C-alpha cells in the first residue's frame, strides 16, 4: 500500500461533509488542515534519512486524533497496552523471521483492530488504542532497532492506509446511523397528526371494518 489511499480518503470525506453541510465537517476540515501543515513541514525541515523516513503530515494527524480520542474514550490504558503489544510482536516477526507468515501485514492489522475493539468496547476507545499503539510502535522502532532496518516509514504506510480506511468507514457508518435514528424520532406517527376530535370517528370506522 504505497499509494496514499489514506490521504485521498481524508480529502474525499472532508469534501463530502462540506457539500452535505454535516456537523462533522469542521472536524474533518481540521484534520485536512493539520495534514497540509505537516506536509509543508516535510519540505521545510527535511529530517528524513536513507533509513528513517518521517511523514510529518501523518504524524500530525495521528497526534491530533489521539488527543481527541483521549478526551472521549472511557477505557484508555488497557486497550493501549494490548494493541502496543500486538504491534511490538509484529515488529519482532519482521526483524527475526520476515516472510514466515503469509500476508502477515493483513493478519496483524486485523488482529490489531479486533483486539482494540474488544478491549475498548467503544469507537473512541478503539481509535485511542490504534493511534496510541502506532505512535508507540514507531518510537520503539526508531530507538530500539537502530542499525537493523534498512528503510522504515514513520508511520508505516500500510498501517496508515488500513487505519484510515477502517476508522473512517466506521465513523461514517456511526454518523449515518445517528442521523437516521434522529430523523426517525422526529417523524411523528399518523395518529399523532390526527386531531383529538377526529380520533373517535376513526376508531368507530375501524370497528365497522372489523365487523
Rosetta blueprint (number, residue, H / E / L):
1 X L
2 X L
3 X L
4 X L
5 X H
6 X H
7 X H
8 X H
9 X H
10 X H
11 X H
12 X H
13 X H
14 X H
15 X H
16 X H
17 X H
18 X H
19 X H
20 X L
21 X L
22 X L
23 X L
24 X L
25 X H
26 X H
27 X H
28 X H
29 X H
30 X H
31 X H
32 X H
33 X H
34 X H
35 X H
36 X H
37 X H
38 X H
39 X H
40 X H
41 X H
42 X H
43 X H
44 X H
45 X L
46 X L
47 X L
48 X L
49 X L
50 X L
51 X L
52 X E
53 X E
54 X E
55 X L
56 X H
57 X H
58 X H
59 X H
60 X H
61 X H
62 X H
63 X H
64 X H
65 X H
66 X H
67 X H
68 X H
69 X H
70 X H
71 X H
72 X H
73 X L
74 X L
75 X L
76 X L
77 X H
78 X H
79 X H
80 X H
81 X H
82 X H
83 X H
84 X H
85 X H
86 X H
87 X H
88 X H
89 X H
90 X H
91 X H
92 X H
93 X H
94 X H
95 X H
96 X H
97 X L
98 X L
99 X L
100 X L
101 X L
102 X L
103 X L
104 X H
105 X H
106 X H
107 X H
108 X H
109 X H
110 X H
111 X H
112 X H
113 X H
114 X H
115 X H
116 X H
117 X H
118 X H
119 X H
120 X H
121 X L
122 X L
123 X H
124 X H
125 X H
126 X H
127 X H
128 X H
129 X H
130 X H
131 X H
132 X H
133 X H
134 X H
135 X H
136 X H
137 X H
138 X H
139 X H
140 X H
141 X H
142 X H
143 X H
144 X H
145 X L
146 X L
147 X L
148 X L
149 X L
150 X L
151 X L
152 X E
153 X E
154 X E
155 X L
156 X L
157 X H
158 X H
159 X H
160 X H
161 X H
162 X H
163 X H
164 X H
165 X H
166 X H
167 X H
168 X H
169 X H
170 X H
171 X H
172 X H
173 X H
174 X H
175 X H
176 X H
177 X H
178 X H
179 X H
180 X H
181 X H
182 X H
183 X H
184 X H
185 X H
186 X H
187 X L
188 X L
189 X L
190 X H
191 X H
192 X H
193 X H
194 X L
195 X L
196 X H
197 X H
198 X H
199 X H
200 X H
201 X H
202 X H
203 X H
204 X H
205 X H
206 X H
207 X H
208 X H
209 X H
210 X H
211 X L
